[in-house]
Amino acid sequence: MNILITADLHLDLWACAGRDPFAGILPLLRALDTLIIAGDLANDPQRNWPWALSRIARLVSPARIWVIPGNHDYYGATLDDDVLARMATEAGASLAQKRVLTFGTTRLLCCMLWTDFALTGDPEAAMTRAGMGILDYARIRRAEGGLIRPEDTVKIHRDHLDWLTREIARPWRGQTTVVTHHAPSMAVSGPISGISPAFASDLDGWIEAHRPDYWFFGHTHRPLSTRIRSAPVVNVSLGYPDELPEGGEAEFLLRGLIFPGA
């Protein structure tokens, strides 16, 4: 069995650039058992998700495609997973928000996560800065009206982390892999700045306590990895087309290729 975990495909931007990010791995994609997209398939989901999923479905059977939402997957829309789940289902794929996927002896715990804004020790200041400078809070609407606020995404972060804590505590004899959109450690956030708390949380202690075997994530567009208590923590972002030279896409896409045990 082979599974590819990738993130930050931003297929609307690649289409605008006239480039095909999958060109270098077409045989591998056609042989995949499962493709997991860990967030940021495309902006403006109502307009771009149907064709983006249709594009991928020409390479991977849609029944084998799972999508975890990323922040860009709500741009121009509401923070509503039911809408994304319906669009995924209509395309023959599935949403993997707070979803446990099992493949033989491997289980994958999948959710978006967001962040707690506490990375640099002053969450209130970080939330204020994010509210003024991060596009999420200018382009995503609340289902009940108005734009989302950092307080809304912190609430989701806590809910998702509680879910991860409950699920990883369930007995499992095999390997456990966590897959999120947002980053779980300062070690993989890149240079620290005032907006870093909007991209990563400091979950090193959680990883040490709960001991997942792997953690894959996206969001940062920085190909950084670390190990926490021997668990690889790996960024699997593809990123924007202007961040990668032509021909360099395969290296980034294959960072998340895994082979679960039977």
N, C-alpha and C positions, 0 to 999 in steps of 0.2 A: 504494500500500500504506500502511495506517495501523496503528500498533502503540501500544498503551497500556501503559506500565510504571507500576505503582502498588505500594504497600506498606502494611503495617499496616492491613489492612481490619478485623481483629478482628470478624468478622461475628457471632460469638456475643454480643458486647456490644451491637452495634447492634440485634440481634433482641430482646435483653432490654429495650432502651430503646424498642422499638416504632418504630424509624426505619429508613427505606430509604436508604442512602447513595447508591444509584445512580439515584434518582428523577429527578435533573436532567440525566442524560446518557444516557437510554435509547436514543434514536435513534443516537447515536454508538456505543454498545456493540454494537448489532445490526449495525452496519456495519464493525466491527473485523475486521482480518485476523488479529491476534494480541493476546492479553492476557497480560501477564507480571506475576505477583504476586510481588513481591520480599520475601516473608516476612510472617509473622504473619497468616495467613488466619484462624485461630481457635485458642483454647486447646483442650486435651484432644482431640487429633486423632481418636482412635478414636470418640468420640461426635459431634464437631462437623464434621470434614472432609467426611463423605459428604453431609450436608444442605447445607453451605456450598457445596461444588462443584456440587451439584445446583441450588442457587439461582442461581449464576452461569451455569450451563449453560442456563438458560432465556433468557438474554440474549446469550450468546456460545457458539458451538458448542464443546463440550468439547475437540474435536480442536485447537482454536486456543488452548487455555488451558495455560500453563506456570506452575508454582509453584516458587519458590525457598524453601526452608525459612527460617523465622525462629525466634528463641528460643522464642516462645510456641507454635510448632507442635510443640514437644516437651513442653509442660507437661502433667503428669499421665501422661507416657509415657516411653519410653526414647529415648536419643539414637541413633536407628536410622533411617537414610535408606531402608533397604529397606522398612520398614513404610510410610513415607510414599509411597514410589514405588508400592507395591502399591495403596494407597488411591486415589492419583491415577489410576492405570491403570484401576481398577475404575469410576471415574467418567468414564472416557473422556478424561481430561486427562493431563498428563505432568509429572514432576518435572524441574527444571532445576538440579540440584546438580552443579557441575563439568561444565557442559554448554555447548557452543558451538552457538548458533542462527544460521543464516544466512538472510538475506532479501535477495535480489538482491546488491548490492554491499556490504551491511552485515552485519557479524558481531557478535553479542552474546556476551560471555563472562560466564557466569552462575554464581554460587556464593554461599553464605551469608557466608563470611569470618570471622565472630567478630572478636575483637580480640587484640592482643598485650600489652595492659595497660601499654604503655610511653609512653602519651601525655604524661604529666607527668614522665617521667624516673625514676620509681621503681616498676618493675613489681612487685617483691615486695610493697611496701606496698599497691599497687593491687589485687593479687590477694587479699591478706588482707582488705582492705576489701570487695571484691566477694563473697568467700566468706561473709562475715558479713551483708552487707546487700542483695545482689542476689537476687531470687526465683528466677532461673535455677537457682541451686545448692541450692535447697530443693524445687524442683518437677520437676526432670528427673533421671531415673535413668540410670545406666550400664547398657548391655546385659548386662554381666557381674555386675551387682548393685551396690547402693549408689547414693548420689547422685553426680552429676557434680561435679567440682572445677574451679576456674579452670585448673589445669594441663591438664585434658582439653581445654578449649576453646582454650587457647593452641596446643596441638598441632594442632588442626583448623585454626586460623588459619594456621599455618605451612604446612600441607599445601595449603590453598586458595590462599595467596599463591604458593607454588611452582607450582601448576597454572596460575594466571593468568600467571605469568612465562613458563612454557613456551609457553602458547597464544598470547600476544601476540607472541612471537618468531617464530611461524610466518608465512611470507610471505603477505601479503594485500594486494591492490591497492585495496581499497575502504576503507570507514570501519569503525572498531572502537569498540564501546561496551561498557563494563564495567557489569554490573548486580549489585549485592550487597545483602544486608540491612543489614550494619553499615556505619558511616560511615568514609571513608578519610582524613579530614583534620580537624585541630583547627579549621580555619576554618569548618567546618559543624557543629561539635559543640555550639555554644551556650555559655553561661557555663560556665567550667571549675570543676568541683568534684571531690571525692574519688572520685565514681563515674563521672566522665567517661571514664576509660580502659576502662570496660566497654561503652561505646557507640561509641567511635571509636578508630582508630589513626592515627598520623602517617605517611601514605604519600605525602606531597607529593614526596619524593625519587623514589619509585617512579614516580609519574605523570610527573615531569619526565624520567626516564630512558626510559620506555617509550612515552610519548606517545599514550595513547588519545585518541580524539576526543571522547568523553563518558564520564561516570561517573554512574549513577543509583543511589540507595541509599534506605534507609528507617531504621527502628529508633528514631531520635531523636524523632520526632513534632514536629520543628521545621522549618518551611518555609524552610530556609536554603540558599543557593547560593553558589558561588564559582567562580573560574577559576584553574586551575593550568596554566601554559604554554599558555594560550588554550583549554584543555579545560574546558567547563562541568562542574561537579560539583554535582549537583542532588538535593535531598531530595524524594522523592515519597510521603512518608507521608500517609495519610488520618488515622489516629489514632482516639482514643476518642470516642464520641458526646458526652461532656461537654466535649470540647475544641473542638467546632465548633458554631456556631449553626445552626439549621435553615435550609436554603437555601444554606449556605456550602460544602457538600460538593463541588460540581462544580469549584470553583476549585482545590481540593487534588487531586482526582482527575485533572484535566487537565494537571497540571504535567509528567507523563511521556508526553504524547502526541507521538509522533515519526512521521516520514514517510520511511522509508528509500528510498534510490535504487534504481532498477530494475537 
